[in-house]
Amino acid sequence: MNTLKAEKRTMDTKAKRLRREGYVTGNVFGREMEGSMPVKMEKSAVEKLLKTSNKGSQIMLDVDGQSYDVLIKEIQFNPLKGQVDEIDFQALVSNEKVHSVAEIVLVNHDKLAAGVLQQHLEEISFRALPSALIDKVMVDVGDMKVGDVIKVKDLDIAKDKDVDLKTDLEAAVVSVAAVHVDPALEAEGKNPFTLDSKEPDWSGFQDFLKGEVRYASVMKQYPQEAEELFKAAEENAKWRYNSYKRLSKENWGAEVAE
């Protein structure tokens, strides 16, 4: 288990000043604590920690020599400066279930034989005792074929009796859409590309993003920047889909004739 060193901080020094001095601020709270405990951590130590841990990870927090078994509950990321501003930690109690999230990590992309991989969820929401916490769910997509869909109910975490899932079991995690390329059609001067994918319902795209816990955090802390981020994400998704769509509709014969 990773360990992060922290120091108690007083409220005499503003958080902005501490950040300028190279610290990340935060708070520790829990059932057996009276109120919350403000802390500060060296920025370099936080950056090192977040290379292997993230929101939903269980770590040891060393505050002035006293160790706390904690859950990384919230990470406030500043998208303008590209840095973490604040981290909130929940001190764990062995017999208390806590709400957490597990990051979805897709593996074996390079073994995908055909089609376009589409990730629909980035994290799974659940409740569990500290002994059963999970921070990452590895999803092997190497054997997926065009038309395949992996749902939450198909994941190992859904079969874990010690975990109470909050994410819809029927929610799609990842799917494979087809972009067929037929060399024979190309040899005839025809468009070799065929897209086998239903047009997405874009009306709910931003609502879907806002439902993701990590994006909701950005929206809460930086609402204006978040709106711009969500809009850009939707435009990017539309651009990628329309690029595939254009390929399948190109007037291949006319282009070759020119």
Secondary structure in CASP SS format (residue, H / E / C, confidence):
PFRMAT SS
TARGET T0000
AUTHOR 0000-0000-0000
METHOD secondary structure of the structure
MODEL  1
M C 1.00
N C 1.00
T E 1.00
L E 1.00
K E 1.00
A E 1.00
E E 1.00
K E 1.00
R C 1.00
T C 1.00
M C 1.00
D C 1.00
T C 1.00
K C 1.00
A H 1.00
K H 1.00
R H 1.00
L H 1.00
R H 1.00
R H 1.00
E C 1.00
G C 1.00
Y E 1.00
V E 1.00
T E 1.00
G E 1.00
N E 1.00
V E 1.00
F E 1.00
G E 1.00
R C 1.00
E C 1.00
M C 1.00
E C 1.00
G C 1.00
S C 1.00
M E 1.00
P E 1.00
V E 1.00
K E 1.00
M E 1.00
E E 1.00
K H 1.00
S H 1.00
A H 1.00
V H 1.00
E H 1.00
K H 1.00
L H 1.00
L C 1.00
K C 1.00
T C 1.00
S C 1.00
N C 1.00
K C 1.00
G C 1.00
S C 1.00
Q E 1.00
I E 1.00
M E 1.00
L E 1.00
D E 1.00
V E 1.00
D C 1.00
G C 1.00
Q E 1.00
S E 1.00
Y E 1.00
D E 1.00
V E 1.00
L E 1.00
I E 1.00
K E 1.00
E E 1.00
I E 1.00
Q E 1.00
F E 1.00
N E 1.00
P C 1.00
L C 1.00
K C 1.00
G C 1.00
Q E 1.00
V E 1.00
D E 1.00
E E 1.00
I E 1.00
D E 1.00
F E 1.00
Q E 1.00
A E 1.00
L C 1.00
V C 1.00
S C 1.00
N C 1.00
E C 1.00
K C 1.00
V E 1.00
H E 1.00
S E 1.00
V E 1.00
A E 1.00
E E 1.00
I E 1.00
V E 1.00
L E 1.00
V E 1.00
N C 1.00
H H 1.00
D H 1.00
K H 1.00
L C 1.00
A C 1.00
A C 1.00
G C 1.00
V E 1.00
L E 1.00
Q E 1.00
Q E 1.00
H C 1.00
L C 1.00
E C 1.00
E E 1.00
I E 1.00
S E 1.00
F E 1.00
R E 1.00
A E 1.00
L C 1.00
P H 1.00
S H 1.00
A H 1.00
L C 1.00
I C 1.00
D C 1.00
K E 1.00
V E 1.00
M E 1.00
V E 1.00
D E 1.00
V C 1.00
G C 1.00
D C 1.00
M C 1.00
K C 1.00
V C 1.00
G C 1.00
D C 1.00
V E 1.00
I E 1.00
K E 1.00
V H 1.00
K H 1.00
D H 1.00
L C 1.00
D H 1.00
I H 1.00
A H 1.00
K H 1.00
D C 1.00
K C 1.00
D C 1.00
V E 1.00
D E 1.00
L E 1.00
K C 1.00
T C 1.00
D C 1.00
L C 1.00
E C 1.00
A C 1.00
A E 1.00
V E 1.00
V E 1.00
S E 1.00
V E 1.00
A E 1.00
A E 1.00
V E 1.00
H E 1.00
V E 1.00
D C 1.00
P H 1.00
A H 1.00
L H 1.00
E H 1.00
A H 1.00
E C 1.00
G C 1.00
K C 1.00
N C 1.00
P C 1.00
F E 1.00
T E 1.00
L E 1.00
D E 1.00
S C 1.00
K C 1.00
E C 1.00
P C 1.00
D C 1.00
W H 1.00
S H 1.00
G H 1.00
F H 1.00
Q H 1.00
D H 1.00
F H 1.00
L H 1.00
K H 1.00
G H 1.00
E C 1.00
V H 1.00
R H 1.00
Y H 1.00
A H 1.00
S H 1.00
V H 1.00
M H 1.00
K H 1.00
Q H 1.00
Y C 1.00
P H 1.00
Q H 1.00
E H 1.00
A H 1.00
E H 1.00
E H 1.00
L H 1.00
F H 1.00
K H 1.00
A H 1.00
A H 1.00
E H 1.00
E H 1.00
N H 1.00
A H 1.00
K H 1.00
W H 1.00
R H 1.00
Y H 1.00
N H 1.00
S H 1.00
Y H 1.00
K H 1.00
R H 1.00
L H 1.00
S H 1.00
K H 1.00
E C 1.00
N C 1.00
W H 1.00
G H 1.00
A H 1.00
E H 1.00
V H 1.00
A H 1.00
E C 1.00
END
